[in-house]
Amino acid sequence: MRKRFIISLAASFAFVVNAFASDLSQIYQEALVSDPQYASARASLMAGQEQSVQGFSQLLPQIGASGSYNRTKYESVPHSSETRYGVNLTQPLFNWASYQNYERSKLAVSVSEARFAASQQDLIIRVAQAYFDVLTTQDVLVFAQAQKIAIAEQLESAKRSFEVGTTTITDVHEAQARYDLADAQEYAAASDLEIKRAALQQIIGHLPDNLARLRKGVNVSAPEPNKMNAWVNYSEKQNYDVAASELALEMARRDISINRAGHYPTVDLVAGYNHTNNAREFATSDGGRVRSDNSSTVGVQWNIPIFSGYAITSRVRESIALEDKARNDLVASRRSAAQLAREAFLGLNSGLSQIRALEAAEVSSLSALESNKLGYEVGVRINIDVLNAEQQVFSTRRDLTQARHAAIMNALKLKYAAGILNDNDVQEINALLER
């Protein structure tokens, strides 16, 4: 019995005992630096923030300098050269398209910020999902190994009993079949663990070290408020994807104004300073004539578009259709966020109920196992009864682990749907892990 305890204990902790195990907070910090999707979102944010600068530039003065030098040689005696340079300024006084484009550029910046905030929350979800996927498959492997050891002992017991004539060969065959099945399950669990570790590697850039597990008997909190409609309302109003869609709709409305402005007049203040230097040279003497002129201009310039081949009208119709698309995209975003909130809310509450039931089932299955072992020893139970009881214990423990992990993920997804998931939630989950 002592040997069995030692073997089972070693199998249970072979993959998890490590003084330098990484916790969720450490993995998340690594992901902030190494995850390519998050880095791409950060670069998109930086690019999007420049749009307001570009939009505002269309309302500011445009200043340019130009110059030229020309030398003309004639077939007759004289030839000449000309030097010109000047500085010109144009300040828009009325340009409805430029003003609307500036307002649109500010909305574009807000869209970039909303999408980046969504990507930050998405990173938390992806890191937590990958982290707990590794823990889940790790526990499945540990349970499979422990179950295999238990079945191996039962198989040896059945063989000894058969040799002394107290059991039939059927008990041996049943135990052998269970052992072979447990062996196959162990291989499958080991393979699945490597796949889940590779998924986490894709986020942080390297294979993870041993990960800190949930503390035994940890409790997952119920949502607050514990009303599904409240969370659905939060998601429809606060979800960052919904916010981005609302801003995209307003941008589409601005696009209509921008395109309609193609029919409107524009008025600009123009000013300039120009210098001209003309020189005429004579080949027959050392002399020549030089004339310099300077000029300054200030005025108002206007332009009225009359006909553009129906291009402006076509662009207006296009922008109206795109506004309708943006409106439907907003409806889809709200419904998607609401559905995510419903699924996460129901999944969390269902998971909490499962956890309570599985905790009770674990106690019952352990009692049943001890009873079956005692019954087998006195001859009132057969080997298959003990094997089934052991199978029930390991299955219950595996399901309990998975239920706890799933409940935590649904709690995070519920906050993600409502747009309130942040780094503090990572720290709260991290506090539930073993130190």
Secondary structure as the mmCIF struct_conf table of DSSP 4:
data_model
#
loop_
_struct_conf.conf_type_id
_struct_conf.id
_struct_conf.beg_label_comp_id
_struct_conf.beg_label_asym_id
_struct_conf.beg_label_seq_id
_struct_conf.end_label_comp_id
_struct_conf.end_label_asym_id
_struct_conf.end_label_seq_id
HELX_RH_AL_P HELX_RH_AL_P1 ARG A 2 PHE A 13
TURN_TY1_P TURN_TY1_P1 ALA A 14 VAL A 16
TURN_TY1_P TURN_TY1_P2 ALA A 19 PHE A 20
STRN STRN1 SER A 22 SER A 22
HELX_RH_AL_P HELX_RH_AL_P2 LEU A 24 SER A 34
HELX_RH_AL_P HELX_RH_AL_P3 PRO A 36 GLY A 48
TURN_TY1_P TURN_TY1_P3 GLN A 49 GLU A 50
HELX_RH_AL_P HELX_RH_AL_P4 GLN A 51 SER A 57
TURN_TY1_P TURN_TY1_P4 GLN A 58 LEU A 59
BEND BEND1 LEU A 60 LEU A 60
STRN STRN2 GLN A 62 LYS A 73
BEND BEND2 GLU A 75 VAL A 77
STRN STRN3 HIS A 79 PHE A 94
HELX_RH_AL_P HELX_RH_AL_P5 TRP A 96 VAL A 164
TURN_TY1_P TURN_TY1_P5 GLY A 165 GLY A 165
BEND BEND3 THR A 166 THR A 167
HELX_RH_AL_P HELX_RH_AL_P6 ILE A 169 ILE A 204
BEND BEND4 GLY A 205 HIS A 206
HELX_LH_PP_P HELX_LH_PP_P1 ASN A 210 ASN A 210
STRN STRN4 LEU A 211 LEU A 211
HELX_LH_PP_P HELX_LH_PP_P2 ALA A 212 ARG A 213
STRN STRN5 LEU A 214 LEU A 214
HELX_LH_PP_P HELX_LH_PP_P3 ARG A 215 ARG A 215
TURN_TY1_P TURN_TY1_P6 LYS A 216 GLY A 217
HELX_LH_PP_P HELX_LH_PP_P4 VAL A 218 PRO A 223
BEND BEND5 GLU A 224 PRO A 225
HELX_RH_AL_P HELX_RH_AL_P7 MET A 228 GLN A 238
HELX_RH_AL_P HELX_RH_AL_P8 TYR A 240 ARG A 260
HELX_RH_3T_P HELX_RH_3T_P1 ALA A 261 HIS A 263
BEND BEND6 TYR A 264 TYR A 264
STRN STRN6 THR A 266 GLU A 281
TURN_TY1_P TURN_TY1_P7 ALA A 283 THR A 284
BEND BEND7 SER A 285 ASP A 286
STRN STRN7 GLY A 288 ASN A 303
TURN_TY1_P TURN_TY1_P8 GLY A 309 TYR A 310
HELX_RH_AL_P HELX_RH_AL_P9 ALA A 311 VAL A 378
TURN_TY1_P TURN_TY1_P9 GLY A 379 GLY A 379
BEND BEND8 VAL A 380 ARG A 381
HELX_RH_AL_P HELX_RH_AL_P10 ASN A 383 ALA A 418
TURN_TY1_P TURN_TY1_P10 GLY A 419 GLY A 419
HELX_RH_AL_P HELX_RH_AL_P11 ASP A 423 ASN A 430
TURN_TY1_P TURN_TY1_P11 ALA A 431 LEU A 432
STRN STRN8 LEU A 433 LEU A 433
#
